[in-house]
Amino acid sequence: MAQNTIKIYQAPLQGFTDFTFRKVFSETFGGVDKYFIPYLSYGKGREIKKSQLREVFPENNGAFPVVPQVLFSDENELFDLVGILVGCGYQEINLNLGCPYPMATNKGRGAAWLEKPDVLNQVLQQLFATNFPAKFSVKMRAGMTDDQDAKAIFEVLNRFELEEVIFHPRTASQMYSGRANPQLFAEALELVKHPLVYNGDLLSESDLQELKGLLPEQDVWMIGRGLLINPALAAQLKGEAAEPKALRKRLKEFHDLLLESYSDRLDGAGHILMKMNQFWSYFSESFENPHKAMKLVKKSSNMLKYNAAVVEIFRDL
């Protein structure tokens, strides 16, 4: 299959791929076929954070294809969250069965579902019997601690009409350590009747070539950290060539527009610097000397020093 026929999805990363980032990214680099919104979930007192609700407001997700995601512990939470998203006009909703963080799994959410196939089956039966006017997809891991748990979940998912299954072949206990196991994905291709999307450790063009060698027919990929490290990656994987000087210019434009957009949203230089520092933990990996780039950013105690640091970093690119 020709490389430029592949599809790329942007993974939902809490704290990073918010609506501001998605908008700036789509305008500057693009190459992404679907943007997944970080999960909508209930917090203390069965309340939803205003920041999470802002993420799904239609006016914040205009000219690019977006799919919201829900994180839930039971059918009541699921139905309520789906109802909110249907009310916002979404036609596809992603069910999060993969969040590995204890703050989610300890409450029966995310990857905790991977140890409850029978309960999941009951919940999905009720969900599909309700006939919500939306399609559903699933994002999942291989298991909580046992990477064979996914097999029982696949059997459950095969009973329902899902849009697709995004499979990250790691266990929740691994978090993001070690490497995702593409062999588990190859096995899933034989077990799952739905279209499968590969997610995990796709950080460069060479990573894709290696994965294509193991999964030659796979053509839909979800990327998280790779698009933060190199925002041009999706376009490059689709065959777009970029001359180094032109790429540096686009990276600088991307940074500047992102900074401007967050400056309009956030109150005070401290909040803006904190936000941009978060991004530089990934952005710095695109530079020849990541440690130097990160050090310059961290030393910036005000916006004047930060802007000077950015000029120096891009001069050295």
Number of C-alpha atoms within 10 A of each C-alpha: 10 8 13 13 12 16 19 23 23 25 23 21 15 11 11 18 22 20 21 17 18 22 20 19 22 17 13 18 17 17 21 21 18 16 23 21 26 24 23 23 22 19 9 7 6 9 9 14 13 8 10 17 14 14 20 25 14 13 11 14 19 11 10 14 13 23 21 21 26 24 24 25 18 15 16 11 16 19 18 14 21 26 16 14 24 16 10 13 14 19 15 20 23 24 22 23 26 28 22 24 15 15 11 18 19 13 12 18 24 28 29 22 24 30 18 14 19 13 14 19 17 12 17 17 14 13 16 15 9 10 9 14 14 15 16 22 20 21 22 26 27 27 28 25 15 14 18 14 18 23 18 15 23 18 15 19 22 13 12 15 13 18 15 19 22 26 24 24 25 29 26 26 16 14 13 13 9 9 11 20 16 19 12 17 22 15 11 18 16 8 13 18 18 18 14 21 22 24 25 22 22 22 17 17 16 11 12 17 15 12 16 15 11 14 17 11 9 19 18 17 22 27 22 19 19 23 22 24 20 19 23 22 24 27 17 17 21 18 15 12 11 13 7 10 10 10 14 15 12 17 20 15 14 19 20 15 18 20 19 12 16 18 16 10 12 12 10 9 13 12 14 20 21 12 17 19 18 12 16 21 17 17 23 22 17 16 17 12 13 16 12 13 24 20 13 16 22 17 11 17 12 12 13 9 14 19 15 13 20 17 12 13 20 14 9 10 13
